[in-house]
Amino acid sequence: MPTKLKIAKILRWIARIILLLVSLFWFVFALLSGAEELGGGLKGIIMNSPNALPWLLLFVFVYVVWKWELIGGILITIFGILTILAFDTFEHLINFSLISLPLILLGIFLILSWYLTKNNKPQPYEKS
């Protein structure tokens, strides 16, 4: 296997696994944080569930990543950029480093993985 394909495979799997873990973490965090203030228990979780919708969308994008790498990479990168605006993460370096930057980098990993794979596929034999 050529080196570029090995690098593409490593980037692809790093991005997929980390995105799955990140989306799960932020979804659970958003679902549970604030639920205590809204009555606690299942009622508080249900009332707080709209806070988890952006991270549910990230789950959908992670699914797209597994099916269509380039489209998923673009969506993840855009989602990471939108978190800068939605959560104002650019004002606080720690928030930017924990929320937006990983998503942007993982989206770029996927785009790069797609690019490396696309440009290394064997070309069909041409007759002269």
Number of C-alpha atoms within 10 A of each C-alpha: 5 7 10 15 19 14 14 22 17 14 19 23 15 14 24 21 11 14 22 15 12 19 21 16 13 17 21 15 14 21 21 20 16 17 20 14 10 14 14 15 11 12 13 18 22 15 15 22 18 13 18 19 14 17 21 18 14 24 18 13 23 23 15 17 23 14 11 14 23 20 17 21 30 19 20 27 24 15 20 23 18 15 20 18 12 11 14 13 20 16 11 11 10 11 15 18 13 12 18 24 20 19 27 21 16 23 29 19 23 29 23 19 25 21 16 18 16 12 11 13 9 7 7 6 6 5 4 3
